[in-house]
Amino acid sequence: MITMDDIVREGHPVLRQVADEVSLPPSEEEKHTLTEMLQYLINSQDEEMAEKYNLRPGVGLAAPQIGLSKRMIAVHFTDFDEQEYSMGLFNPKIMSHSVEKTYLSTGEGCLSVDRDVPGYVPRYARITVKGTDLNGNEVKLRLKGYAAIVFQHEIDHLNGIMFYDHINKEDPFNVPENAKPADREE
């Protein structure tokens, strides 16, 4: 079982590498690892499990965060429209994105970052992601708002990008141009 002890923290070189594609079909070991990554997220959101194993709650996890430079992500969350996302993806790619941007008014956090980094993180408001799920099916997801943000955060990890790289250094709370907050949808 993956715990916080398995999660590498900022400063570790793997977090700044561009991760390698996973050869498809994935190996049993890769499938097992991705399943464990998803299980971490499920456990981390379960109060009893989180307390028992000292897990920080997370909604997404990328393989580089457990020291593995492979293009694999897991997500487990419910968006603001009560749509549930719970899956592991191999080689997720953003195929298209909107011009319009969005951000979380509370900022973003990361299991690999043990400090609070205040500021708005501009993201695309809508994206289309393609990848291969744990059952070997190619999936295509059209995502908006919070879901789009979570997927962009995790896919960034596969490209060696940390969420705070997007924050405006001079003015962290500068509202990104052409952007609406994702967490206050009218």
C-alpha positions as a Markdown table, in Angstrom:
| # | Residue | x | y | z |
|---|---|---|---|---|
| 1 | Met | 0.0 | 0.0 | 0.0 |
| 2 | Ile | 1.3 | 3.5 | -0.9 |
| 3 | Thr | 1.6 | 5.9 | 2.1 |
| 4 | Met | 3.0 | 9.4 | 2.5 |
| 5 | Asp | 6.5 | 7.7 | 3.0 |
| 6 | Asp | 6.4 | 6.7 | -0.7 |
| 7 | Ile | 5.6 | 10.2 | -2.0 |
| 8 | Val | 8.7 | 12.2 | -3.1 |
| 9 | Arg | 8.8 | 15.9 | -2.1 |
| 10 | Glu | 9.7 | 19.0 | -4.0 |
| 11 | Gly | 13.4 | 19.2 | -4.8 |
| 12 | His | 13.5 | 15.5 | -5.8 |
| 13 | Pro | 14.9 | 15.5 | -9.4 |
| 14 | Val | 12.2 | 13.0 | -10.7 |
| 15 | Leu | 9.6 | 15.8 | -10.2 |
| 16 | Arg | 11.3 | 17.9 | -12.9 |
| 17 | Gln | 11.8 | 15.2 | -15.5 |
| 18 | Val | 9.6 | 14.5 | -18.5 |
| 19 | Ala | 8.2 | 11.1 | -17.7 |
| 20 | Asp | 8.5 | 8.2 | -20.2 |
| 21 | Glu | 5.6 | 6.8 | -22.2 |
| 22 | Val | 4.2 | 3.5 | -20.9 |
| 23 | Ser | 4.4 | 0.8 | -23.6 |
| 24 | Leu | 1.0 | -0.6 | -24.3 |
| 25 | Pro | -0.3 | -3.0 | -23.2 |
| 26 | Pro | 1.1 | -2.1 | -19.8 |
| 27 | Ser | 2.9 | -4.7 | -17.8 |
| 28 | Glu | 1.2 | -6.4 | -14.8 |
| 29 | Glu | 3.6 | -4.4 | -12.6 |
| 30 | Glu | 2.6 | -1.1 | -14.2 |
| 31 | Lys | -1.1 | -2.0 | -13.8 |
| 32 | His | -0.5 | -3.0 | -10.1 |
| 33 | Thr | 1.3 | 0.3 | -9.5 |
| 34 | Leu | -1.4 | 2.4 | -11.1 |
| 35 | Thr | -4.1 | 0.5 | -9.1 |
| 36 | Glu | -2.1 | 1.2 | -5.9 |
| 37 | Met | -1.9 | 4.9 | -6.8 |
| 38 | Leu | -5.7 | 5.0 | -7.2 |
| 39 | Gln | -6.1 | 3.1 | -3.9 |
| 40 | Tyr | -4.0 | 5.7 | -2.1 |
| 41 | Leu | -6.4 | 8.4 | -3.2 |
| 42 | Ile | -9.4 | 6.4 | -2.1 |
| 43 | Asn | -7.7 | 5.6 | 1.3 |
| 44 | Ser | -6.6 | 9.2 | 1.7 |
| 45 | Gln | -10.2 | 10.4 | 1.5 |
| 46 | Asp | -11.5 | 7.8 | 4.0 |
| 47 | Glu | -11.2 | 9.5 | 7.4 |
| 48 | Glu | -10.4 | 6.3 | 9.3 |
| 49 | Met | -7.8 | 5.1 | 6.8 |
| 50 | Ala | -6.2 | 8.5 | 6.5 |
| 51 | Glu | -5.9 | 8.9 | 10.3 |
| 52 | Lys | -4.6 | 5.3 | 10.8 |
| 53 | Tyr | -1.9 | 5.5 | 8.1 |
| 54 | Asn | -1.3 | 9.3 | 8.4 |
| 55 | Leu | -2.3 | 10.0 | 4.8 |
| 56 | Arg | -2.7 | 13.5 | 3.4 |
| 57 | Pro | -5.9 | 13.6 | 1.4 |
| 58 | Gly | -5.4 | 13.9 | -2.3 |
| 59 | Val | -7.6 | 13.9 | -5.5 |
| 60 | Gly | -4.9 | 13.1 | -7.9 |
| 61 | Leu | -1.5 | 11.3 | -8.0 |
| 62 | Ala | 1.1 | 11.1 | -10.8 |
| 63 | Ala | 3.7 | 8.3 | -11.0 |
| 64 | Pro | 6.7 | 10.8 | -10.7 |
| 65 | Gln | 5.3 | 11.6 | -7.2 |
| 66 | Ile | 6.1 | 8.1 | -6.1 |
| 67 | Gly | 9.6 | 8.3 | -7.8 |
| 68 | Leu | 8.5 | 6.6 | -11.0 |
| 69 | Ser | 9.2 | 8.5 | -14.2 |
| 70 | Lys | 6.3 | 7.0 | -16.2 |
| 71 | Arg | 3.3 | 8.6 | -17.8 |
| 72 | Met | 0.7 | 7.3 | -15.3 |
| 73 | Ile | -1.9 | 9.3 | -13.3 |
| 74 | Ala | -4.7 | 8.4 | -10.9 |
| 75 | Val | -7.6 | 10.6 | -10.0 |
| 76 | His | -10.4 | 10.1 | -7.4 |
| 77 | Phe | -12.8 | 13.0 | -6.8 |
| 78 | Thr | -16.3 | 14.4 | -7.3 |
| 79 | Asp | -16.6 | 17.7 | -9.2 |
| 80 | Phe | -19.0 | 20.6 | -8.4 |
| 81 | Asp | -21.7 | 19.0 | -10.6 |
| 82 | Glu | -21.6 | 15.8 | -8.5 |
| 83 | Gln | -19.8 | 14.0 | -11.4 |
| 84 | Glu | -17.5 | 11.3 | -10.0 |
| 85 | Tyr | -14.1 | 10.6 | -11.5 |
| 86 | Ser | -12.2 | 7.6 | -10.2 |
| 87 | Met | -9.6 | 6.1 | -12.6 |
| 88 | Gly | -6.1 | 5.4 | -13.5 |
| 89 | Leu | -4.8 | 6.4 | -16.9 |
| 90 | Phe | -1.7 | 5.4 | -18.9 |
| 91 | Asn | -0.2 | 8.0 | -21.2 |
| 92 | Pro | -2.9 | 10.7 | -20.7 |
| 93 | Lys | -2.6 | 13.5 | -23.2 |
| 94 | Ile | -4.4 | 16.8 | -23.6 |
| 95 | Met | -5.7 | 16.7 | -27.1 |
| 96 | Ser | -7.4 | 20.1 | -27.1 |
| 97 | His | -8.2 | 23.0 | -24.8 |
| 98 | Ser | -10.3 | 26.1 | -24.6 |
| 99 | Val | -8.9 | 29.7 | -24.9 |
| 100 | Glu | -10.9 | 30.5 | -21.7 |
| 101 | Lys | -9.0 | 30.0 | -18.5 |
| 102 | Thr | -10.1 | 29.1 | -15.0 |
| 103 | Tyr | -8.5 | 28.8 | -11.5 |
| 104 | Leu | -9.3 | 27.8 | -8.0 |
| 105 | Ser | -9.9 | 30.8 | -5.8 |
| 106 | Thr | -8.3 | 28.8 | -2.9 |
| 107 | Gly | -5.2 | 28.0 | -4.9 |
| 108 | Glu | -3.8 | 24.5 | -5.5 |
| 109 | Gly | -2.0 | 22.1 | -3.3 |
| 110 | Cys | 0.1 | 19.0 | -4.0 |
| 111 | Leu | 1.0 | 15.9 | -2.0 |
| 112 | Ser | 4.7 | 16.5 | -3.0 |
| 113 | Val | 4.6 | 20.0 | -1.6 |
| 114 | Asp | 4.6 | 20.3 | 2.2 |
| 115 | Arg | 4.0 | 24.0 | 2.3 |
| 116 | Asp | 1.2 | 26.4 | 1.5 |
| 117 | Val | 1.9 | 28.2 | -1.8 |
| 118 | Pro | -0.6 | 31.0 | -2.1 |
| 119 | Gly | -1.7 | 32.3 | -5.5 |
| 120 | Tyr | -3.9 | 31.6 | -8.5 |
| 121 | Val | -2.9 | 28.9 | -10.8 |
| 122 | Pro | -4.3 | 29.6 | -14.3 |
| 123 | Arg | -5.6 | 26.5 | -16.1 |
| 124 | Tyr | -7.6 | 25.9 | -19.3 |
| 125 | Ala | -11.4 | 26.0 | -18.5 |
| 126 | Arg | -12.1 | 23.0 | -20.8 |
| 127 | Ile | -9.9 | 20.2 | -22.1 |
| 128 | Thr | -10.2 | 17.0 | -23.9 |
| 129 | Val | -8.0 | 14.2 | -22.5 |
| 130 | Lys | -7.1 | 10.9 | -24.1 |
| 131 | Gly | -5.5 | 8.0 | -22.4 |
| 132 | Thr | -5.7 | 4.2 | -21.7 |
| 133 | Asp | -7.5 | 3.0 | -18.6 |
| 134 | Leu | -6.7 | 0.1 | -16.3 |
| 135 | Asn | -8.7 | -2.2 | -18.4 |
| 136 | Gly | -6.8 | -1.4 | -21.6 |
| 137 | Asn | -9.6 | 0.7 | -23.1 |
| 138 | Glu | -8.8 | 4.0 | -24.8 |
| 139 | Val | -10.8 | 6.7 | -23.2 |
| 140 | Lys | -11.6 | 10.2 | -24.3 |
| 141 | Leu | -12.8 | 12.7 | -21.6 |
| 142 | Arg | -14.2 | 16.1 | -22.1 |
| 143 | Leu | -13.6 | 18.0 | -18.9 |
| 144 | Lys | -14.4 | 21.4 | -17.6 |
| 145 | Gly | -13.9 | 23.4 | -14.4 |
| 146 | Tyr | -12.6 | 21.6 | -11.4 |
| 147 | Ala | -12.2 | 18.3 | -13.3 |
| 148 | Ala | -10.1 | 20.0 | -16.0 |
| 149 | Ile | -7.9 | 21.6 | -13.3 |
| 150 | Val | -7.2 | 18.2 | -11.5 |
| 151 | Phe | -6.3 | 16.5 | -14.8 |
| 152 | Gln | -4.0 | 19.4 | -15.9 |
| 153 | His | -2.3 | 19.4 | -12.5 |
| 154 | Glu | -1.5 | 15.7 | -12.8 |
| 155 | Ile | -0.5 | 15.8 | -16.4 |
| 156 | Asp | 1.8 | 18.7 | -15.6 |
| 157 | His | 3.7 | 16.3 | -13.2 |
| 158 | Leu | 4.4 | 14.0 | -16.2 |
| 159 | Asn | 6.1 | 17.0 | -17.9 |
| 160 | Gly | 8.2 | 18.0 | -14.9 |
| 161 | Ile | 5.9 | 21.0 | -14.1 |
| 162 | Met | 4.9 | 22.0 | -10.6 |
| 163 | Phe | 1.6 | 23.9 | -10.0 |
| 164 | Tyr | 3.4 | 26.9 | -8.5 |
| 165 | Asp | 5.4 | 27.3 | -11.8 |
| 166 | His | 2.1 | 28.8 | -13.2 |
| 167 | Ile | 1.6 | 31.4 | -10.4 |
| 168 | Asn | 2.4 | 35.0 | -11.3 |
| 169 | Lys | 5.6 | 35.7 | -9.3 |
| 170 | Glu | 5.0 | 39.5 | -9.1 |
| 171 | Asp | 1.3 | 39.3 | -8.3 |
| 172 | Pro | 0.2 | 35.8 | -7.1 |
| 173 | Phe | -3.4 | 36.8 | -6.8 |
| 174 | Asn | -3.6 | 38.5 | -10.1 |
| 175 | Val | -6.7 | 37.1 | -11.8 |
| 176 | Pro | -5.5 | 35.4 | -15.0 |
| 177 | Glu | -6.7 | 37.1 | -18.2 |
| 178 | Asn | -9.9 | 35.6 | -19.7 |
| 179 | Ala | -10.5 | 33.6 | -16.5 |
| 180 | Lys | -13.4 | 32.7 | -14.1 |
| 181 | Pro | -12.9 | 30.9 | -10.8 |
| 182 | Ala | -13.9 | 27.2 | -11.2 |
| 183 | Asp | -15.2 | 26.9 | -7.6 |
| 184 | Arg | -17.7 | 29.7 | -7.9 |
| 185 | Glu | -19.7 | 28.7 | -10.9 |
| 186 | Glu | -22.7 | 30.9 | -11.4 |
